[in-house]
């Protein structure tokens, strides 16, 4: 089955719509990766973010011929900054090397029959639980940025002081929800813009001294430590990024393609193999450019619904990202709490995945629940995924359903157990 036809006008409208629904990543991703303590330069991460979004979305349109946009993924950016760098004290160049090798492994999986085996072996309940756990993690970060949740040596976390940051979070939520209900693609950008403008106007933050500047291709571009990332102790993180990226990609391609009719006769998404290859290249190139892993964005459905149904729509979206290379001073002046509402709302959208988990069978419910709670409580996608694989296989064996696990998942479970030991 060939790709459905779409007019140039529809593809232009669809491509521009997709850009506006996901352009918030240009602000949010540098804000997360350049969090104080990571050592990553904001300008370099901003340029890397735009580069990945622009180049990989263009590749998705030209090579895979799909109307899907690609950019650094939400969730993995938090894992990259808060778990790898801040919690495990991994230097950011080494963390970029981890991202690069995860992309290389993802590429190998995508071009071989192994992709099918891995995709079919991963239980739907664990995929849903991982998405929900990442959503809760993003919500936690948003509340922390707004000062609503703060650290406490006795209780770990507690309620913070309700000041202007909390008020701005509420404002951002109201703006974003109001516009989202009206299917306005500018919902998230409007929330960020409204909070930033008020913060500048009321004197809480300093407005940008300039609007434009040249992109920074010197501070993070090709700054990764390729060989330092190959330490045995870092292997669990590489595998975690690989599987999380694979979850995200498969979920996006299958979900969006099914909802929009971009499928083969047997229901498989159009050009799935090529789409996954682009996703893998996006992750590897993100490590090279200086960003967290890239992935296809579910927001692409907005542009598809507006008529963009061919690769031309992705080409248009990619071109829309080009001016963002030069908006460094403006983006840098956006306060961290201006993006808090976006983090919470993205968290809500990802959290909905847990509704598909079957909690009636304990052998399904417990691994999914452990995966779900470990991701936000440990700030680690790695721990959630590895414990989920291990518990799923062991519990199925304990209740007499070992044959339902499958050989590939048994291999993943044994691998997870080994990686948990190595990680500690």
Protein Blocks (a to p, Z undefined) as FASTA:
>chain_A
ZZddddfklmmmmmmmmmmmmmmmmmmmmmmmmgghjlpafklmmmmmmmmmmmmmmmmm
mmnopabdcdddehjlmmmmmmmmmmnopafklmmmmmmmmmmmmmmmmmpmklmmmmmm
pcfklmmmmmmmmmmmmmmmmmmmnomaccdfklopacddddfklmmmmmmmmmmmmmmm
nopaklmmmmmmmmmmmmmmnopaccdfbfbdcddfklmgopacfklmmpfklmmmmmmm
mmmmmmmmmmmmmmmmmmnopacfkopaehklmmmmmmmmmmmmmmmnopacddddfklm
mmmmnopabfklmmmmmmmmmmmmmmmmmmmmpcfklmmmmmmmmmmmmmmmmmmpcfkb
mklmmmmmmmmmmmmmnopaklmmmmmmmmmmmmmmmnopmmmnopmlmmmmmmmmmmmm
mmZZ
